[in-house]
Amino acid sequence: MSAPSLSDVLSRARAVLFDFDGPICSVFADVRAPTIASELRHLLQRDGHALDFGLVDEDDPLDVLRYSQRFGSDVVRQIEDALTEAEVRAVQVAEPTSGGARSLRSCVHSGRRAAIVTNNSPQAVFAYLSRCGLAEFAHRVVGRAYAEPHRMKPNADAVLRALDVLSIEAAEAVLVGDSASDMDAARAAGTWSIGYANRPQKRHHLADADAVIDDMGLLAAGLETDSIHSVGLGTE
């Protein structure tokens, strides 16, 4: 059986779940991720917590947050708060992804639900959507569960929470993401998946996606072509 096309996937979707960092914007384009990761590592080391760099990606703030779990809940909350503050700062100058805002708008205009499902903090997502005038186009934002990094993607938790608040069955939703963890979360939740390969080398990591695109404008165009207004979905 041949792989489904983008139009095949979209024809099955009554809701589109967008990852945030990548499909919508580049969160750390100007406030670089390694800089934030370094700040978080400093907090851990300042309080006497040693890091095993064989077990943590020292340039990935989310991985430092995950690593902090081994030091107890108080430390996780400290790192969570510092990371959230850094993310909110970063999105003030984050670079929009070409076609990302158009895809959000096209999703809603086509009669579908749109949600942001991300490992970033919800505060950062709301700040970005407000800054860019996009808040009305996200029916729900399901961000990182506070101080519970084990629930981040590839765990299906955020995807399942989004499906629940949207009252959508998994088979009626598609997750758009730019990482293998997004595809893993979609598969675990039972949704369709669209991989956004914003760099050629990412295609290998997105091989499990139901469809792969290299331009968010293609998703927007597909949504504009395939309207489901007859279903009667509205906003909340």
SVG drawing of the C-alpha trace seen along z (x, -y; Angstrom):
<svg xmlns="http://www.w3.org/2000/svg" viewBox="-23 -42 53 44">
<polyline fill="none" stroke="black" stroke-width="0.4" points="0.0,0.0 1.4,-3.4 1.9,-6.1 -0.9,-8.6 -0.5,-12.0 -0.8,-15.3 -4.3,-15.7 -5.2,-12.2 -4.2,-13.0 -5.9,-16.4 -9.1,-14.9 -9.3,-12.8 -8.6,-15.6 -11.2,-17.6 -8.4,-19.1 -4.8,-20.1 -2.4,-20.0 0.6,-22.2 3.9,-21.8 5.1,-25.3 8.9,-25.5 9.4,-24.8 6.0,-24.8 4.9,-28.1 8.1,-30.0 11.8,-29.5 11.7,-30.1 15.4,-30.3 16.4,-32.1 17.7,-35.2 17.9,-34.1 19.9,-30.9 19.0,-27.6 22.6,-26.8 22.7,-30.1 19.5,-29.3 20.7,-25.7 23.9,-27.2 21.9,-29.4 19.9,-26.4 23.1,-24.3 24.6,-27.1 21.6,-27.0 22.0,-23.3 25.8,-23.5 25.5,-26.5 23.4,-24.4 25.9,-21.6 24.2,-19.3 26.7,-17.6 25.8,-17.0 26.8,-13.9 27.2,-15.2 27.0,-11.7 23.3,-11.7 22.2,-15.2 22.4,-17.4 24.1,-20.4 22.8,-22.7 19.1,-21.7 17.2,-23.5 14.4,-20.9 16.9,-18.2 18.4,-20.0 14.9,-20.3 14.4,-16.5 17.7,-15.9 16.8,-18.0 14.2,-15.4 16.9,-13.3 17.4,-16.1 13.9,-16.2 10.7,-18.2 12.0,-21.5 14.9,-21.6 12.6,-20.7 10.3,-23.7 13.3,-26.0 14.5,-24.9 11.0,-25.0 10.5,-28.6 13.8,-29.7 13.1,-28.0 9.6,-29.5 11.0,-33.0 13.7,-32.4 11.1,-31.1 8.8,-34.1 11.8,-36.4 12.8,-34.5 9.4,-34.6 9.4,-38.4 12.0,-38.3 11.3,-34.8 11.4,-34.5 8.0,-33.4 8.1,-30.3 7.2,-31.1 3.7,-29.7 3.1,-29.0 0.7,-31.8 -1.1,-31.2 -1.5,-27.5 -3.1,-28.4 -5.5,-30.8 -6.2,-28.4 -7.0,-25.6 -9.7,-27.7 -11.0,-29.1 -11.4,-25.5 -13.7,-24.7 -11.2,-22.7 -10.1,-23.0 -6.5,-24.2 -4.5,-23.6 -0.9,-24.2 0.6,-21.1 4.2,-21.7 7.0,-21.0 7.4,-24.7 5.6,-26.5 2.1,-27.6 3.0,-31.1 5.5,-31.4 3.0,-30.3 0.4,-32.7 2.9,-35.5 3.9,-34.7 0.3,-34.4 -0.6,-37.7 2.4,-39.4 1.6,-38.2 -2.2,-38.6 -2.8,-34.9 -4.6,-34.2 -8.0,-33.8 -6.7,-31.1 -5.7,-28.6 -8.7,-27.0 -6.5,-25.5 -2.9,-25.7 -1.6,-22.5 1.9,-23.3 4.5,-21.6 2.9,-20.4 4.3,-22.4 7.4,-20.8 6.5,-17.4 9.0,-17.0 8.4,-13.3 5.0,-14.2 6.6,-16.0 6.6,-14.5 7.4,-11.8 5.0,-11.0 1.5,-11.2 0.1,-13.1 -0.1,-16.5 -1.6,-15.1 -4.3,-13.2 -5.1,-16.3 -5.6,-18.3 -7.9,-15.7 -9.9,-15.7 -10.4,-19.5 -11.2,-19.7 -13.7,-16.7 -12.0,-15.1 -11.2,-11.4 -7.6,-10.5 -8.3,-9.3 -9.8,-12.7 -6.7,-14.7 -3.3,-15.2 -0.2,-16.4 2.3,-18.6 5.8,-18.6 9.4,-18.8 11.0,-16.1 11.0,-12.4 9.5,-12.9 6.4,-14.6 6.0,-11.6 6.3,-9.2 3.7,-11.1 1.3,-11.1 1.7,-7.4 1.3,-6.7 -1.9,-8.8 -3.3,-7.3 -3.4,-10.5 -2.2,-11.1 1.1,-12.9 2.7,-15.4 6.5,-15.9 7.8,-19.4 11.3,-18.9 12.6,-22.5 16.1,-21.1 16.8,-18.4 18.6,-16.2 15.4,-16.0 13.6,-13.9 15.4,-10.8 14.1,-11.5 10.6,-12.1 10.4,-8.9 7.6,-7.5 5.3,-10.5 2.2,-9.8 3.2,-12.7 6.3,-15.0 6.5,-18.6 9.4,-21.0 7.3,-24.2 4.5,-25.2 3.0,-27.0 2.2,-23.6 0.1,-22.8 -1.7,-26.1 -2.5,-25.5 -3.7,-22.0 -6.0,-23.3 -7.3,-26.1 -8.2,-23.5 -9.8,-21.0 -12.6,-22.8 -14.9,-21.0 -17.2,-23.9 -20.1,-21.5 -19.2,-19.7 -20.3,-22.8 -17.3,-23.1 -17.2,-26.4 -14.9,-28.2 -15.1,-28.2"/>
</svg>
